[in-house]
Amino acid sequence: MSSSGSRASLTKDFERFKRELPRDFPAHVRETYRIDLSARYLDQPLPHPIGKGSGQLSLNAGQLETDAEAGLALAVLKTVIAQDAAGAQSMAAWAIHETKMKVERRGGGWTVTWKGRGWDRSFDDYLALVRAGRDLTRAGRLLVVPSVKYHLPRLDEPFRDAEYAFTTRALAEAWGEAPLLVEKDFSPTLAGDHLSDERAQILRWLREVPERIRGHAPVRIAMKVMNARFDDDFQCQMLEAASSADALVVFNRLFDPTAGIAYGGPELSDRNLRVLDWPSGRPTVRPSRCGTGNIHSGRMIAEYAARGCSSVQLHTFFQLPLEEYPATGGSRTQRALHVLLFDPRDGLIAVMLEREARGQLERRGGELCFLDLLPSPDANHPR
Ligand SMILES: Cc1cc2nc3c(=O)[nH]c(=O)nc-3n(C[C@H](O)[C@H](O)[C@H](O)COP(=O)(O)O)c2cc1C
């Protein structure tokens, strides 16, 4: 199809999918635009790059079912706090119950204010959710991944292996088939707690945590790296320290010490993209990357992809007031996917066609490929 033909189809699809997004939109996109949206997370193939980050939107099987139905590619479960066989949790302070969430404008974008932290129900309940996620994953409907906050010691303390052992083995058993994919969440600890004032301590965690987890089951580990309260240079040191992980999720929210809250919005994506642009932050083949932070358009997905992210995880954009989405029907997940992909100006399809028109993205075997937005590993600079 000519490029003006593609643009006309895009306008038409954007309008007609406002009522309902087809479940198999990746196949439709491939057929209509010759665009292959295939993406990757932790070496797993995804039909497209858009996933949901860990949080309040992946707390129960009903939410997962809705997301599978909408055609989301990945859902990371709410973070559970690790425990030992007796149920002791050294990070128990993070298992806080809090119901109120406020979606607000911040810096010209959106942020969600919420003071709770990890999973606040029983570990058995979490395992039941993991099994529901496993079933959806096996059925090929949605890749579901648990997220854990494990013990993080002071510099002069050992890791509490009993918590690493019990939690990792229980999750691996609930999952069944090896390997278990798991995200390690560093966020609240690095943000608000006094433990996060010590740089050497943070770097030790990032260096040592993967092997602590690996000691107890066959796992593939994505480490979700927090925005620490230090400069960009330290943020790059964190990336390097975490290089033994299988994947890095870059980077969780910023922290406002005055208000005592984590926040997102444009400041978050500005910082994340800036750090990923740093010479020492340049993409290498390993660990692979998954982007997170203020992703609200296909154009922003392409920005993260240009910095090595083979998939993305959104939270805030799946929580906007309904009238903020151009779609008029379907679940919030469907409405978000609709605009992220099909918006004729800033949707992912439009951006890929624009890159092609500018000679920045070439067809392979007649197709434009999402993964070709990533810099090639041996290039000196991002494409
Ligand atoms: C209300 C809320 C709860 C969250 N809970 C978690 C969590 O438990 N574990 C985690 O790793 N990230 C958590 N996050 C971070 C999100 O997964 C996401 O990475 C981050 O908000 C940046 O993406 P966004 O700008 O699209 O929201 C939470 C975010 C929000 C807004």
The ligand as an SDF file (V2000), in Angstrom:
LIG
                    3D

 31 33  0  0  0  0  0  0  0  0999 V2000
   -0.6850    3.4930   42.2470 C   0  0  0  0  0  0  0  0  0  0  0  0
    0.5860    2.8950   41.7780 C   0  0  0  0  0  0  0  0  0  0  0  0
    1.0650    1.7170   42.3740 C   0  0  0  0  0  0  0  0  0  0  0  0
    2.2700    1.1430   41.9450 C   0  0  0  0  0  0  0  0  0  0  0  0
    2.6970   -0.0030   42.5410 N   0  0  0  0  0  0  0  0  0  0  0  0
    3.8610   -0.5840   42.1170 C   0  0  0  0  0  0  0  0  0  0  0  0
    4.3260   -1.7760   42.7010 C   0  0  0  0  0  0  0  0  0  0  0  0
    3.7130   -2.3600   43.6010 O   0  0  0  0  0  0  0  0  0  0  0  0
    5.4860   -2.3190   42.2410 N   0  0  0  0  0  0  0  0  0  0  0  0
    6.2100   -1.7360   41.2270 C   0  0  0  0  0  0  0  0  0  0  0  0
    7.2440   -2.2710   40.8340 O   0  0  0  0  0  0  0  0  0  0  0  0
    5.7780   -0.5980   40.6330 N   0  0  0  0  0  0  0  0  0  0  0  0
    4.6280    0.0020   41.0600 C   0  0  0  0  0  0  0  0  0  0  0  0
    4.1860    1.1590   40.4570 N   0  0  0  0  0  0  0  0  0  0  0  0
    4.9810    1.7400   39.3530 C   0  0  0  0  0  0  0  0  0  0  0  0
    4.3490    1.4420   37.9850 C   0  0  0  0  0  0  0  0  0  0  0  0
    4.3440    0.0630   37.6860 O   0  0  0  0  0  0  0  0  0  0  0  0
    5.0970    2.1910   36.8430 C   0  0  0  0  0  0  0  0  0  0  0  0
    6.3510    1.5820   36.6070 O   0  0  0  0  0  0  0  0  0  0  0  0
    5.3360    3.6580   37.1390 C   0  0  0  0  0  0  0  0  0  0  0  0
    4.1630    4.2450   37.6690 O   0  0  0  0  0  0  0  0  0  0  0  0
    5.7560    4.4440   35.8920 C   0  0  0  0  0  0  0  0  0  0  0  0
    4.8370    4.2990   34.8380 O   0  0  0  0  0  0  0  0  0  0  0  0
    3.6370    5.3380   34.5560 P   0  0  0  0  0  0  0  0  0  0  0  0
    4.2590    6.7100   34.4200 O   0  0  0  0  0  0  0  0  0  0  0  0
    3.0240    4.8300   33.2920 O   0  0  0  0  0  0  0  0  0  0  0  0
    2.7120    5.2790   35.7140 O   0  0  0  0  0  0  0  0  0  0  0  0
    2.9980    1.7500   40.8940 C   0  0  0  0  0  0  0  0  0  0  0  0
    2.5230    2.9330   40.3090 C   0  0  0  0  0  0  0  0  0  0  0  0
    1.3360    3.4990   40.7350 C   0  0  0  0  0  0  0  0  0  0  0  0
    0.8770    4.7600   40.0710 C   0  0  0  0  0  0  0  0  0  0  0  0
  1  2  1  0
  2  3  1  0
  2 30  2  0
  3  4  2  0
  4  5  1  0
  4 28  1  0
  5  6  2  0
  6  7  1  0
  6 13  1  0
  7  8  2  0
  7  9  1  0
  9 10  1  0
 10 11  2  0
 10 12  1  0
 12 13  2  0
 13 14  1  0
 14 15  1  0
 14 28  1  0
 15 16  1  0
 16 17  1  0
 16 18  1  0
 18 19  1  0
 18 20  1  0
 20 21  1  0
 20 22  1  0
 22 23  1  0
 23 24  1  0
 24 25  2  0
 24 26  1  0
 24 27  1  0
 28 29  2  0
 29 30  1  0
 30 31  1  0
M  END
$$$$
